[in-house]
C-alpha cells in the first residue's frame, strides 16, 4: 500500500483552515451586528453565518483543486 505524498509546505494546509474559520467568523460577526442594529435576532446572524460557511467551502475547494486535479486518492 502506497502512502500519500507528504506536503512540501504544511503552512499551505494551515492557511486553508484559517481561511475557512475566518470566513465563518466574519459572517457570524456581521450577522450579529446587523441583528443588534435591526432587531431581527437571530435570523441575520444565521443567514450570514451560512453565507460565510459557503464562502469558506468555496475557498477550500478552489485551493484544493487549483491545479485542475482532485487531491491524492480522489477520482476524476
N, C-alpha and C positions, 0 to 999 in steps of 0.2 A: 504494500500500500504506500503510495507516494504522499509525502507531507506537502501541504500547500507552501508556496514560495513565501518566504518571510519578507515583510515590507522593508523597503530601504530606509524609510523615514517614518517613525512612529508618530511624529507630530502631525502628519497628514491625517491620520485616523483620529487623533485627539481633536483636531480642528473641526472635523466633520461633526463630532459630538457636541462641541461647543457651539457651533452654528445652529444645530437643532435646538439645543437648550435655550440659546439666546432668542431665537425667533418665537418660541413658545412663551417665554417670559415677557418679551416685548408685547406680544399680543395680549397676554393676561393683564399687564400693567396698563396698556392703552384702554382696554375694555373696562377695567376697574375705574380709571379716571373718568371715562365718559359716563359710566353708571353713576358716579358720585355727582357729576355735573347735571345730568339729565334726569336722575331719579328713576332709572329703568332697571335697577338691580334685580337679578343677576344676568339679564339677557345679553347685554352688550359684552360683558366680561366673557361669557361662554362663547359667544359668536366670534369675538376677536381672538380668543384662545384657539378656537378651531381653525381660524384663518392662519394663525401663527404655526399651528401644527402642520397644516397643509403646505405652507411655505417652507417649513423646515424639512419635510419629507421630500419636497421638490429639490431643495438644495442637496440633500443627501444623495438622491438618485442621480442628479446631474454630476456630482463628484465621482460617484462610483462607476458611472457609465461614460465618463468624458472621453475615453479613447475609442468609443464605439463598440466595446466588447463587454459582456457581462463579467462580474467578478469571478475569480477562480472557482471552479466547480459548478458554475451556472450553465444552463443550456440556452443556446440562442436559436 
